Every structure is written in C-alpha cells, then in structure tokens.
Amino acid sequence: MTKYFAGIGSRQTPRSVMDDMTLYASILNNEGYVLNSGGADGADTAFENGAGDLKQIFLPWHGFNGREGIVVGNKRGAREIAMEYHPYWDNLTQGGKKLHTRNVCQILGYDLKTPVEFVICWTPDGKPSGGTGTAIKIALDHGIRVFNLKNEVFPLDILG
C-alpha cells in the first residue's frame, strides 16, 4: 500500500528550515513515502528537492512556476471543497481559486479519497495561515496530523 505525506508551506520559509524539509523528504523517500506538494517556491521546492521520483506535484494550471505535474486547478470536487474552506472565496481571483483548489489535492489526493498520512509544513505564524492554511485546515478536519516546523521538529520516530 502506498504511503503519502504532504510537504507544503510558505514561499518565505527560512533557508535553514528548507534544508530540514529537503532532508525529511529524502528520509521519507527512503521509507517509501510519496510526496504530495504544489510546485511553489520555498517550502514546496525544498520538499521536492529531497523526494526523488516519489512525488505528486499538483499544479493550479499548466506551466505554473515552470513545473510539470498534475493540473488540478479546475478539478470538480476539489474546487467545491476549497470553496468550503476559504472564507472569502468570492473575492479571490481565478488564479487564487485555482491555487486553493490545488491545496485540496495535496491533502486528499487526486481522487480526493487518498489522504496523506501527515503534513509537514511551515507558516510564518505557526498557525493555519496564508495559502497553506487551507491545506492545514482540511488536514485537521480529516484527522490528519500536521507538523508545523515553526512550532516543532518533525519526529522521525513516527516512521516506526
């Protein structure tokens, strides 16, 4: 059975934290975990750099950030979930809506039925904020453990 984790976070993640993210992704890769991430600069890129070939990069649109991946910005089901979680959905641009729709797939998988086992992330305030906040809230509502590196280190001992 395939194991998944989400590696996500702010574009402003500090370099030292991004180095840790790359290391964690490499360790998880060696344990057979597949990374779900979103192709953004900062945290997403740091995780992707350590994940090797075991990764699913969900993109809001073709060509986002020069990345290749699975385009999900208009995915039915994911869009409806994103609408539930974003308090100002109607105020978002089409690009913003696609970015938040992508966040749903990072947590619940492409089919929206294959959730990650846990989330490793970094937000500037240590809370479910910014674009990453949508993904964190979805994870928490689905009983998925979230490790925000602003507040704690990732406990490698959970891997068994």
One Martini backbone bead per residue (centre of mass of N, CA, C, O) as a GRO file, in nm:
protein
  160
    1MET     BB    1   0.095   0.037   0.024
    2THR     BB    2   0.071   0.359  -0.023
    3LYS     BB    3   0.254   0.641   0.098
    4TYR     BB    4   0.163   0.968   0.225
    5PHE     BB    5   0.278   1.316   0.204
    6ALA     BB    6   0.284   1.654   0.301
    7GLY     BB    7   0.477   1.923   0.141
    8ILE     BB    8   0.452   2.248   0.281
    9GLY     BB    9   0.439   2.618   0.231
   10SER     BB   10   0.606   2.891   0.240
   11ARG     BB   11   0.790   3.113   0.045
   12GLN     BB   12   0.932   3.229   0.335
   13THR     BB   13   1.108   3.009   0.408
   14PRO     BB   14   1.369   2.934   0.570
   15ARG     BB   15   1.661   2.792   0.484
   16SER     BB   16   1.695   2.596   0.729
   17VAL     BB   17   1.413   2.468   0.688
   18MET     BB   18   1.451   2.374   0.397
   19ASP     BB   19   1.677   2.178   0.462
   20ASP     BB   20   1.499   1.997   0.639
   21MET     BB   21   1.288   1.927   0.424
   22THR     BB   22   1.481   1.780   0.234
   23LEU     BB   23   1.563   1.566   0.438
   24TYR     BB   24   1.285   1.449   0.502
   25ALA     BB   25   1.217   1.365   0.210
   26SER     BB   26   1.452   1.166   0.184
   27ILE     BB   27   1.374   0.980   0.416
   28LEU     BB   28   1.085   0.919   0.313
   29ASN     BB   29   1.174   0.799   0.046
   30ASN     BB   30   1.331   0.558   0.180
   31GLU     BB   31   1.034   0.469   0.312
   32GLY     BB   32   0.812   0.512   0.058
   33TYR     BB   33   0.723   0.801   0.034
   34VAL     BB   34   0.489   1.022  -0.102
   35LEU     BB   35   0.482   1.331  -0.238
   36ASN     BB   36   0.273   1.612  -0.168
   37SER     BB   37   0.255   1.899  -0.384
   38GLY     BB   38   0.275   2.254  -0.553
   39GLY     BB   39   0.540   2.409  -0.699
   40ALA     BB   40   0.648   2.612  -0.515
   41ASP     BB   41   0.821   2.818  -0.365
   42GLY     BB   42   1.017   2.702  -0.117
   43ALA     BB   43   0.888   2.448   0.043
   44ASP     BB   44   0.807   2.279  -0.202
   45THR     BB   45   1.091   2.268  -0.327
   46ALA     BB   46   1.238   2.139  -0.090
   47PHE     BB   47   1.083   1.874  -0.095
   48GLU     BB   48   1.130   1.800  -0.392
   49ASN     BB   49   1.447   1.778  -0.369
   50GLY     BB   50   1.411   1.505  -0.169
   51ALA     BB   51   1.195   1.295  -0.325
   52GLY     BB   52   1.252   1.232  -0.599
   53ASP     BB   53   1.022   1.014  -0.762
   54LEU     BB   54   0.833   1.044  -0.497
   55LYS     BB   55   0.585   1.228  -0.661
   56GLN     BB   56   0.316   1.481  -0.635
   57ILE     BB   57   0.245   1.752  -0.850
   58PHE     BB   58   0.026   2.007  -0.788
   59LEU     BB   59  -0.143   2.217  -1.022
   60PRO     BB   60  -0.326   2.500  -1.118
   61TRP     BB   61  -0.149   2.516  -1.393
   62HIS     BB   62  -0.005   2.533  -1.673
   63GLY     BB   63   0.330   2.633  -1.602
   64PHE     BB   64   0.368   2.649  -1.313
   65ASN     BB   65   0.672   2.755  -1.225
   66GLY     BB   66   0.791   2.553  -1.452
   67ARG     BB   67   0.618   2.298  -1.404
   68GLU     BB   68   0.553   1.959  -1.358
   69GLY     BB   69   0.221   1.800  -1.351
   70ILE     BB   70  -0.089   1.803  -1.189
   71VAL     BB   71  -0.375   1.941  -1.309
   72VAL     BB   72  -0.631   2.100  -1.062
   73GLY     BB   73  -0.774   2.393  -1.071
   74ASN     BB   74  -1.072   2.257  -1.199
   75LYS     BB   75  -1.150   2.043  -1.002
   76ARG     BB   76  -1.388   1.861  -0.921
   77GLY     BB   77  -1.456   1.884  -0.573
   78ALA     BB   78  -1.207   2.051  -0.494
   79ARG     BB   79  -1.343   2.323  -0.534
   80GLU     BB   80  -1.572   2.280  -0.327
   81ILE     BB   81  -1.387   2.246  -0.085
   82ALA     BB   82  -1.240   2.518  -0.105
   83MET     BB   83  -1.496   2.691  -0.065
   84GLU     BB   84  -1.545   2.597   0.234
   85TYR     BB   85  -1.251   2.710   0.348
   86HIS     BB   86  -1.284   2.989   0.214
   87PRO     BB   87  -1.402   3.295   0.338
   88TYR     BB   88  -1.328   3.462   0.034
   89TRP     BB   89  -1.388   3.331  -0.244
   90ASP     BB   90  -1.535   3.567  -0.414
   91ASN     BB   91  -1.254   3.750  -0.393
   92LEU     BB   92  -1.107   3.576  -0.575
   93THR     BB   93  -0.924   3.489  -0.811
   94GLN     BB   94  -0.878   3.252  -1.037
   95GLY     BB   95  -0.594   3.185  -0.936
   96GLY     BB   96  -0.665   3.155  -0.636
   97LYS     BB   97  -0.868   2.924  -0.674
   98LYS     BB   98  -0.661   2.724  -0.798
   99LEU     BB   99  -0.467   2.714  -0.558
  100HIS     BB  100  -0.676   2.603  -0.348
  101THR     BB  101  -0.754   2.352  -0.508
  102ARG     BB  102  -0.473   2.225  -0.499
  103ASN     BB  103  -0.461   2.189  -0.185
  104VAL     BB  104  -0.659   1.956  -0.167
  105CYS     BB  105  -0.481   1.740  -0.320
  106GLN     BB  106  -0.244   1.740  -0.122
  107ILE     BB  107  -0.431   1.588   0.098
  108LEU     BB  108  -0.654   1.390  -0.080
  109GLY     BB  109  -0.582   1.373  -0.358
  110TYR     BB  110  -0.692   1.331  -0.674
  111ASP     BB  111  -0.956   1.154  -0.573
  112LEU     BB  112  -1.026   1.248  -0.265
  113LYS     BB  113  -0.941   0.932  -0.123
  114THR     BB  114  -0.607   0.991  -0.066
  115PRO     BB  115  -0.474   1.051   0.205
  116VAL     BB  116  -0.256   1.163   0.400
  117GLU     BB  117  -0.080   1.093   0.695
  118PHE     BB  118   0.086   1.373   0.676
  119VAL     BB  119   0.209   1.703   0.769
  120ILE     BB  120   0.460   1.923   0.640
  121CYS     BB  121   0.538   2.257   0.764
  122TRP     BB  122   0.537   2.629   0.706
  123THR     BB  123   0.459   2.915   0.902
  124PRO     BB  124   0.510   3.230   1.022
  125ASP     BB  125   0.287   3.176   1.281
  126GLY     BB  126   0.213   2.857   1.326
  127LYS     BB  127  -0.047   2.863   1.149
  128PRO     BB  128  -0.341   2.852   0.956
  129SER     BB  129  -0.195   3.024   0.698
  130GLY     BB  130  -0.253   3.123   0.420
  131GLY     BB  131  -0.243   2.898   0.174
  132THR     BB  132  -0.172   2.668   0.376
  133GLY     BB  133  -0.429   2.684   0.556
  134THR     BB  134  -0.621   2.515   0.390
  135ALA     BB  135  -0.467   2.247   0.415
  136ILE     BB  136  -0.461   2.231   0.722
  137LYS     BB  137  -0.768   2.231   0.773
  138ILE     BB  138  -0.829   1.977   0.616
  139ALA     BB  139  -0.652   1.789   0.775
  140LEU     BB  140  -0.775   1.830   1.056
  141ASP     BB  141  -1.071   1.746   0.965
  142HIS     BB  142  -0.930   1.445   0.885
  143GLY     BB  143  -0.714   1.360   1.113
  144ILE     BB  144  -0.445   1.499   1.030
  145ARG     BB  145  -0.127   1.536   1.094
  146VAL     BB  146   0.049   1.839   1.196
  147PHE     BB  147   0.379   1.973   1.111
  148ASN     BB  148   0.501   2.272   1.233
  149LEU     BB  149   0.823   2.405   1.207
  150LYS     BB  150   0.772   2.658   1.387
  151ASN     BB  151   0.696   2.458   1.655
  152GLU     BB  152   0.841   2.189   1.535
  153VAL     BB  153   0.968   1.888   1.496
  154PHE     BB  154   1.014   1.611   1.315
  155PRO     BB  155   0.922   1.284   1.416
  156LEU     BB  156   1.091   1.011   1.305
  157ASP     BB  157   0.961   0.788   1.502
  158ILE     BB  158   0.682   0.753   1.337
  159LEU     BB  159   0.808   0.541   1.120
  160GLY     BB  160   0.913   0.290   1.320
   0.00000   0.00000   0.00000
